[in-house]
């Protein structure tokens, strides 16, 4: 049975491409492996991004013609044992700090205020960053590279029977994209990433990686240092900055690297880290020991301080005008005025999400958010796919393989499932019907528990800026819900907003909020595409792939082949076992000797 890279009978080495495109002798697809992948999640603060197609010279400009500033984090980790990738500092701390920044922003600033800023603020949680930055690379490539849908960038309704509803997103059949809303994000002006802020090595210093002598990324660095100057936790420029031969800033592995490379340095950013020019001592980076239940020490207050700094920095960055005429001190003062309060590590929200990310990935809070997302999707599409891969207890942030049960979007058309569709293909089988021939046709997706929870949390945190205050000026009492059907009579969502989407109430985490702002985006190697008119799990490789990063796949395992991994129990257990074994052996020898001597005495031996 095929178990990974090897040589065939003719001496040909089996690569990831051959493994993915494997066909039997009769020509039928029979892949022997799957790529790694999943879904990234992005969401905007302020008025939701328009869902419709913008027919202008640049299909990636939204109808407000605003650039976007992205706050990003990696949501995966890895280790030698894939089932033991707790990622407390390398994943969980990033996720928590960025989520809390979104919660602070959404609960403090009204949509109309955010909409007046020069740039839009976007939160992005990228999947698969530990394996060649597959999440951020594909997202950035689609946004700034000008994604081209085979049948036209206007796309098709993702749910045919709801094609006339304002909340139905557009999709592309080939190459498959379940949601084309990213086309309306606008140009990416810059990015702020967060990395390993849970372990500061016992100190209270955060570091800003990146920031050249001039440009927008330098402004970002100055703003973050300015905003933290009087805090308990301070941010300072990393000693690794500006140490390249050309004078540009060095960057640690992060989604910012994807933006810099794919934009040919036309756009950049900074990374907020808990380390200077090297990881802190005993950082346990990509180790199975990176867990609060084992060897990792997490500073909750550092995560809270990072979240506050990220939120304020995002506002200051969005406040900068087109010609970069606002200085860092002025932008920082503006952000502090809008966000005077800070994130507290003692808050209920912090403790609940901390428990989910660091201790019990299948916690009640995550299950609740994911269950609501699943119910909303089932009502909207007519298909109940349930909740995807669990996060586990303790949490495991390994990215997973990529198929329709684990994050791959697929087309449900006329009773069949396809990884992508091309109705114009000359060699398509007779049973392949056009999308739209059946009124129940839809584009479907089954994200993981973590991805669904993040989607719901972002909708919840960022969907509160459209509330219409009560008569006494206070925020309204939110209506309880189990799905979007329970929110049809909500009256506190602004109907006078410039966006129709902000007035459409939806359910997130058991509460009715205003407007869905979160979206999924595929996270898979940019060279890999699903095969049109074939079942999900069939992939082909772009022949023009430049091999920027390694393509990582995992082979299928036969049902009768199993592996069990054990933690290293240390040398003590081995010594104890050796001594016990030696003692038991000595006893056995003594017993045999005495028995033999007795048998000889009785003349029976």
C-alpha positions in Angstrom: 0.0 0.0 0.0 1.3 3.5 -0.9 2.8 5.1 2.2 4.6 8.1 0.9 7.5 9.2 -1.4 9.1 6.2 -3.0 10.1 5.0 -6.4 7.9 3.1 -8.8 8.9 0.0 -10.7 10.5 2.0 -13.4 12.6 4.0 -10.9 10.5 7.2 -11.0 10.3 9.0 -7.7 6.8 9.7 -6.6 6.3 13.5 -5.9 3.4 15.3 -4.3 2.2 16.2 -7.8 2.2 12.6 -8.9 0.6 11.5 -5.7 -2.2 14.0 -6.1 -2.8 13.3 -9.8 -2.5 9.5 -9.5 -4.8 7.6 -11.9 -5.5 3.9 -12.2 -4.7 2.0 -15.4 -8.3 2.6 -16.6 -7.7 6.4 -16.4 -9.9 6.9 -13.3 -8.7 9.3 -10.6 -7.3 7.5 -7.6 -5.2 10.0 -5.6 -2.9 8.5 -3.0 -2.6 11.6 -0.8 -4.2 15.0 0.1 -2.8 18.4 0.4 -2.7 20.3 3.7 -5.2 23.1 3.9 -8.3 24.6 5.4 -9.9 28.0 5.5 -8.7 31.5 6.5 -11.3 33.9 8.0 -11.4 37.6 7.3 -13.8 40.3 8.5 -14.1 44.0 8.3 -14.8 46.6 11.0 -17.4 49.2 10.1 -20.0 48.8 7.3 -19.9 45.4 5.7 -18.1 45.0 2.4 -20.6 45.0 -0.5 -21.3 41.5 -1.8 -22.1 42.4 -5.4 -19.8 42.6 -8.3 -18.1 46.0 -9.0 -17.7 46.4 -12.7 -14.9 48.9 -13.0 -11.2 48.9 -14.1 -10.1 47.2 -11.0 -12.5 44.5 -9.8 -10.8 44.5 -6.4 -11.9 48.1 -5.6 -15.0 48.4 -3.5 -17.7 51.0 -4.2 -16.2 53.3 -1.6 -12.8 53.1 -3.2 -11.1 52.7 0.1 -7.8 50.9 0.7 -7.6 48.4 3.6 -5.2 47.9 6.6 -5.1 44.3 7.6 -4.5 43.0 11.2 -3.4 39.3 10.8 -2.5 36.3 12.8 -1.6 32.6 12.1 -4.1 30.2 13.5 -2.1 26.9 13.1 0.9 25.3 14.6 2.8 22.0 14.1 5.2 19.7 15.9 7.0 16.4 15.3 3.8 14.7 16.2 0.9 16.2 14.3 -1.7 15.1 16.8 0.2 16.9 19.5 0.5 20.5 18.2 -0.9 22.6 21.1 0.6 25.8 19.8 -0.1 27.8 23.0 2.4 30.6 22.2 2.7 30.0 18.4 -1.0 29.9 17.6 -3.4 30.4 20.6 -1.8 33.6 21.9 -2.0 35.1 18.3 -5.6 34.2 17.9 -6.7 35.4 21.3 -4.9 38.8 21.0 -6.4 39.5 17.6 -9.9 38.4 18.7 -9.8 40.7 21.7 -8.6 43.5 19.5 -11.7 43.0 17.3 -14.0 42.8 20.4 -12.5 46.1 21.7 -12.9 47.8 18.3 -16.4 46.6 17.7 -17.8 47.4 21.1 -16.3 50.9 21.3 -16.6 52.6 17.9 -19.7 53.0 15.8 -19.7 52.0 12.1 -20.3 55.5 10.9 -17.1 56.6 12.7 -15.0 53.8 11.2 -16.5 54.5 7.8 -15.1 58.1 7.9 -11.5 56.8 8.2 -9.4 56.9 5.0 -8.7 53.1 5.2 -10.9 50.2 6.0 -9.8 47.9 8.9 -9.8 44.2 8.1 -9.0 41.3 10.5 -7.5 38.2 8.9 -6.9 34.8 10.6 -4.7 32.8 8.3 -4.7 29.0 8.2 -1.7 26.9 7.2 1.0 29.5 7.9 3.3 26.8 9.4 3.4 25.1 6.0 4.6 27.7 3.5 2.2 30.5 4.5 -0.5 28.9 2.3 -3.3 30.8 3.8 -1.9 34.3 3.5 -0.2 33.7 0.2 -3.5 32.6 -1.5 -5.5 35.4 0.1 -3.0 38.1 -0.9 -2.6 36.7 -4.3 -6.3 36.7 -4.9 -6.8 40.3 -3.6 -3.9 42.1 -5.1 -3.2 39.8 -8.0 -6.6 40.2 -9.6 -8.4 36.8 -9.2 -9.8 35.6 -12.6 -12.8 33.4 -12.6 -13.1 31.3 -15.7 -16.7 32.2 -16.3 -16.3 35.9 -15.5 -15.6 37.8 -12.3 -19.2 38.6 -11.6 -19.5 34.9 -10.5 -22.7 33.0 -9.7 -25.0 33.0 -6.7 -23.6 30.7 -4.1 -27.1 29.4 -3.3 -29.3 29.4 -6.4 -32.7 29.5 -4.7 -31.6 32.6 -2.8 -30.0 34.4 -5.7 -32.3 37.5 -5.2 -31.5 37.9 -1.5 -29.1 40.6 -0.5 -27.2 38.4 1.9 -26.2 35.8 -0.7 -22.6 35.9 -1.7 -21.2 35.4 -5.1 -19.0 32.3 -5.9 -16.8 31.1 -8.7 -17.1 27.6 -10.1 -13.6 27.3 -11.6 -11.2 27.7 -9.9 -13.6 27.2 -7.0 -14.1 30.1 -4.6 -17.0 29.8 -2.3 -17.1 33.6 -1.7 -15.9 36.3 -4.0 -16.4 39.2 -1.6 -12.6 39.6 -1.3 -12.8 41.3 -4.8 -14.3 44.3 -3.1 -11.8 44.8 -0.4 -9.7 47.4 -2.1 -5.9 47.8 -2.3 -4.0 46.5 0.7 -2.2 49.5 2.1 -0.3 47.7 4.9 -0.5 44.8 7.4 0.1 44.4 11.1 0.7 40.8 12.2 1.0 39.4 15.7 3.3 36.5 16.7 4.1 34.8 20.0 3.0 37.5 22.4 2.1 35.0 25.1 5.6 34.4 26.3 7.8 37.5 26.7 10.6 35.6 28.4 9.7 36.9 31.8 9.9 40.6 30.8 7.3 43.2 29.8 8.8 44.3 26.4 7.0 43.8 23.1 8.9 44.3 19.9 7.9 45.8 16.6 9.6 43.9 13.7 9.9 45.9 10.4 9.5 49.5 9.6 11.9 51.1 7.0 13.2 54.7 7.2 10.1 56.0 5.4 6.8 54.7 4.0 3.6 53.4 5.5 5.2 50.5 7.4 7.6 52.9 9.1 4.5 54.9 10.2 3.0 51.8 11.6 6.1 51.1 13.6 6.2 54.6 15.0 2.5 54.5 15.9 2.8 51.3 17.8 5.8 52.5 19.8 4.0 55.8 20.5 0.8 54.1 21.7 2.6 51.8 24.2 5.0 54.5 25.6 3.2 55.0 28.9 1.9 51.4 29.4 3.0 48.7 31.7 3.9 46.7 28.6 5.9 48.7 26.1 6.7 48.1 22.5 10.1 49.0 21.0 11.8 48.6 17.7 13.5 45.3 17.3 17.2 45.2 17.1 16.8 43.0 14.0 15.2 46.0 12.1 17.2 47.5 9.2 19.9 44.8 9.2 19.5 43.7 5.6 22.3 44.7 3.3 20.0 47.1 1.4 18.9 48.8 4.6 15.4 47.4 4.6 13.9 45.8 7.6 14.1 42.1 8.4 10.8 40.3 9.1 10.2 37.2 11.1 8.0 34.4 9.5 4.6 35.9 9.3 1.7 36.8 6.9 3.5 40.2 6.3 6.2 38.2 4.4 3.5 37.0 1.9 2.3 40.6 1.3 5.9 41.9 0.8 6.8 39.1 -1.6 3.6 39.1 -3.7 3.4 42.8 -3.9 7.1 43.0 -4.9 7.7 45.2 -1.9 4.9 47.6 -3.1 3.2 47.1 0.3 4.6 46.0 3.6 3.9 46.1 7.3 5.2 45.3 10.8 5.0 42.3 13.2 4.2 42.7 16.9 6.2 40.0 18.7 7.1 38.8 22.1 10.8 38.4 21.0 13.5 40.6 19.7 16.0 39.3 17.1 15.6 35.7 18.2 12.9 33.6 19.9 12.9 33.9 23.7 14.7 31.2 25.6 12.6 28.0 26.0 10.0 29.4 23.5 9.1 25.8 22.6 8.4 26.9 19.0 6.5 24.2 17.1 7.0 21.8 19.9 4.5 19.3 21.5 5.6 21.0 24.8 4.1 24.4 23.7 1.1 23.8 26.1 0.0 25.4 29.3 -0.5 21.9 30.7 3.1 21.0 30.1 6.1 23.4 29.8 4.7 26.6 28.4 4.3 29.7 30.6 1.7 32.2 29.2 1.5 35.8 30.3 -2.2 36.7 30.1 -1.6 40.4 30.7 0.9 40.5 27.8 -1.8 39.1 25.5 -4.3 41.7 26.8 -1.8 44.5 26.3 -1.1 43.3 22.8 -4.8 43.2 22.0 -5.2 46.8 23.1 -2.2 47.9 21.2 -3.4 46.1 18.0 -6.8 47.7 18.1 -5.5 51.2 18.7 -2.8 50.8 16.1 -5.4 49.7 13.5 -7.4 52.9 14.1 -4.3 55.1 13.9 -3.2 53.3 10.7 -6.7 53.8 9.1 -6.6 57.4 10.1 -3.5 58.1 8.1 -4.5 60.0 4.9 -3.6 59.3 1.3 -0.4 61.4 1.2 0.9 60.2 4.6 0.7 63.7 6.1 -0.4 62.6 9.6 2.4 62.1 12.0 2.5 59.2 14.4 1.8 61.3 17.6 -1.3 62.8 16.1 -2.6 59.4 14.8 -1.9 57.8 18.2 -3.8 60.6 20.0 -6.8 60.1 17.7 -6.8 56.3 18.4 -6.5 56.8 22.1 -9.4 59.2 22.1 -11.6 56.6 20.4 -10.3 53.7 22.4 -9.6 55.0 25.9 -10.4 51.6 27.6 -8.0 48.7 27.5 -8.6 44.9 27.2 -8.5 43.2 30.6 -7.3 39.7 31.2 -9.8 39.4 34.0 -12.8 39.9 31.7 -15.3 37.1 31.1 -14.7 37.2 27.4 -10.9 36.8 27.9 -11.3 33.9 30.3 -13.9 32.1 28.1 -11.8 32.3 24.9 -8.6 31.6 26.8 -10.0 28.4 28.1 -11.1 27.3 24.6 -7.7 28.1 23.0 -5.4 26.9 25.7 -7.2 24.1 27.6 -10.4 22.7 26.0 -10.7 23.3 22.2 -14.2 21.6 22.3 -15.4 24.1 25.0 -19.0 25.1 25.3 -18.3 28.6 23.9 -16.7 27.4 20.7 -19.4 24.7 20.2 -22.1 27.3 20.7 -20.7 29.7 18.1 -20.0 26.8 15.6 -23.5 25.3 16.1 -25.1 28.7 15.3 -23.0 29.0 12.2 -23.9 25.5 11.1 -27.6 26.2 11.7 -27.4 29.5 9.8 -25.7 27.7 6.8 -28.3 24.9 6.9 -31.1 27.4 6.7 -29.5 29.4 4.0 -28.3 26.6 1.8 -30.8 23.8 2.6 -27.9 21.4 3.4 -26.9 20.6 7.0 -23.2 19.7 7.0 -22.8 19.9 10.7 -19.6 21.1 12.4 -16.2 20.2 11.0 -13.1 18.8 12.6 -13.0 19.4 16.4 -10.1 21.3 18.0 -9.7 18.7 20.7 -8.8 18.7 24.4 -6.2 19.8 24.8 -6.4 21.9 21.6 -4.5 20.7 18.5 -3.7 23.4 16.0 -2.4 21.2 13.2 -3.8 22.4 9.9 -5.3 19.0 8.7 -5.6 17.5 5.3 -7.8 19.2 2.7 -11.0 17.6 1.3 -14.7 18.2 1.4 -15.0 16.9 4.9 -12.1 19.1 6.1 -12.6 22.6 4.7 -12.6 22.1 0.9 -15.5 24.0 -0.7 -17.5 22.0 -3.3 -20.3 22.3 -5.7 -23.6 20.5 -5.0 -25.4 20.3 -8.4 -28.2 18.0 -9.5 -27.4 15.5 -6.8 -23.6 15.3 -7.4 -20.6 16.8 -5.6 -17.8 18.4 -7.5 -14.5 20.1 -6.4 -15.0 22.6 -9.3 -17.3 22.9 -12.4 -16.6 23.7 -16.0 -19.8 23.4 -18.1 -17.9 24.2 -21.3 -15.5 21.3 -21.0 -15.7 19.1 -24.0 -14.8 15.9 -22.2 -17.3 16.2 -19.3 -19.5 13.2 -18.6 -23.2 13.2 -19.5 -24.3 13.2 -15.9 -22.5 16.6 -15.2 -25.3 19.1 -15.5 -24.9 22.9 -15.6 -25.0 24.8 -12.3 -28.5 26.1 -12.1 -30.3 23.2 -13.8 -31.6 22.2 -10.3 -33.1 24.8 -8.0 -31.3 23.3 -5.0 -27.8 23.8 -6.5 -25.4 25.5 -4.1 -21.8 26.0 -3.2 -21.0 24.4 0.1 -18.3 24.4 2.7 -17.6 22.5 6.0 -15.0 24.4 8.0 -13.4 23.1 11.2 -14.8 23.9 14.6 -12.0 26.5 15.1 -12.7 28.2 11.8 -16.5 28.3 12.3 -16.0 29.6 15.8 -13.7 32.4 14.6 -16.3 33.3 11.9 -19.0 33.5 14.5 -16.9 35.5 17.0 -16.0 38.1 14.4 -19.6 38.5 13.3 -20.5 39.0 17.0 -17.7 41.3 17.9 -17.8 43.5 14.8 -21.5 43.4 14.3 -22.3 45.7 17.2 -21.3 49.0 15.6 -24.6 49.2 13.7 -26.8 49.2 16.7 -29.4 51.9 17.1 -29.1 53.1 20.7 -32.1 52.9 23.0 -34.0 56.1 23.9 -31.8 56.7 26.9 -28.6 56.4 24.8 -27.5 53.0 26.0 -26.9 49.9 23.8 -30.0 47.8 23.2 -30.7 44.5 25.0 -29.7 41.8 22.5 -32.2 39.3 21.4 -31.4 35.6 22.1 -31.3 33.3 19.1 -30.3 29.8 18.0 -30.2 30.7 14.3 -30.8 33.6 12.0 -34.5 32.7 11.8 -34.9 34.0 15.3 -33.6 37.5 14.4 -36.2 38.5 11.8 -38.1 40.9 14.1 -35.0 42.6 15.5 -35.5 46.4 15.5 -32.1 47.7 16.8 -30.2 47.2 13.5 -29.7 50.6 11.7 -32.0 50.8 8.6 -30.6 54.2 7.7 -27.0 52.9 7.2 -25.5 53.3 3.8 -25.2 49.6 3.5 -28.2 47.3 3.2 -26.2 44.5 4.7 -25.7 46.3 8.1 -29.5 46.3 8.5 -29.9 42.6 8.0 -29.8 40.9 11.5 -28.2 37.6 11.9 -27.4 35.2 14.8 -23.9 34.9 16.2 -23.1 33.0 19.4 -26.7 33.0 20.6 -27.3 36.8 20.1 -28.9 38.7 17.2 -26.3 41.1 15.8 -26.3 43.4 12.8 -24.8 42.4 9.5 -22.6 39.5 8.6 -19.0 40.7 8.3 -16.9 37.6 8.3 -16.0 35.5 5.3 -14.0 32.3 4.5 -11.2 32.1 2.0 -9.5 28.8 1.0 -6.1 28.1 2.5 -4.2 25.7 0.3 -1.0 25.8 -1.8 -1.6 28.4 -4.5 -0.4 25.9 -7.2 -3.1 23.4 -6.3 -6.6 23.5 -7.8 -9.5 21.1 -7.7 -10.2 19.2 -10.9 -13.3 20.5 -12.7 -16.2 18.1 -13.0 -14.6 15.6 -10.6 -15.4 14.7 -7.1 -13.9 16.7 -4.3 -10.4 15.5 -3.2 -9.1 15.4 -6.8 -6.5 18.1 -7.4 -4.2 19.2 -10.2 -1.1 21.3 -10.2 -0.6 24.5 -12.1 2.0 23.8 -14.7 3.3 27.3 -14.3 4.0 26.9 -10.6 7.2 28.6 -9.7 7.8 26.5 -6.6 8.0 29.5 -4.2 7.3 27.2 -1.3 7.4 23.5 -0.7 4.2 21.6 -1.6 3.2 19.5 1.4 0.9 16.5 1.1 0.0 13.6 3.4 -0.4 10.0 2.0 -3.5 8.0 2.7 -3.1 5.2 5.2 -4.6 1.8 4.7 -7.4 1.0 7.2 -5.3 -1.8 8.7 -2.2 0.3 9.3 -2.1 2.2 12.5 0.4 4.3 14.5 0.3 5.3 18.1 2.7 8.0 19.4 3.7 8.2 23.0 5.1 11.2 24.9 8.6 11.0 26.2 8.3 10.1 29.9 11.9 11.0 30.7 14.8 8.8 31.8 13.3 8.0 35.2 10.8 5.5 33.9 13.5 3.7 31.9 15.8 3.4 34.9 13.0 2.2 37.1 12.0 -0.4 34.4 15.6 -1.6 34.1 16.1 -2.0 37.8 12.7 -3.8 38.2 13.6 -6.1 35.3 16.9 -6.9 36.7 15.4 -7.6 40.2 12.7 -9.8 38.7 15.3 -11.7 36.6 17.3 -12.4 39.8 14.3 -13.6 41.6 13.4 -16.0 38.8 17.0 -17.4 38.7 16.9 -17.9 42.4 13.5 -19.7 42.3 14.7 -21.9 39.4 17.9 -22.8 41.2 16.0 -23.7 44.4 13.4 -25.7 42.5 16.1 -27.6 40.6 18.0 -28.4 43.8 14.8 -29.7 45.4 14.0 -31.9 42.4 17.5 -33.4 42.5 17.2 -34.1 46.2 13.9 -35.9 45.6 15.6 -37.8 42.7 13.1 -36.7 40.2 15.5 -34.6 38.1 
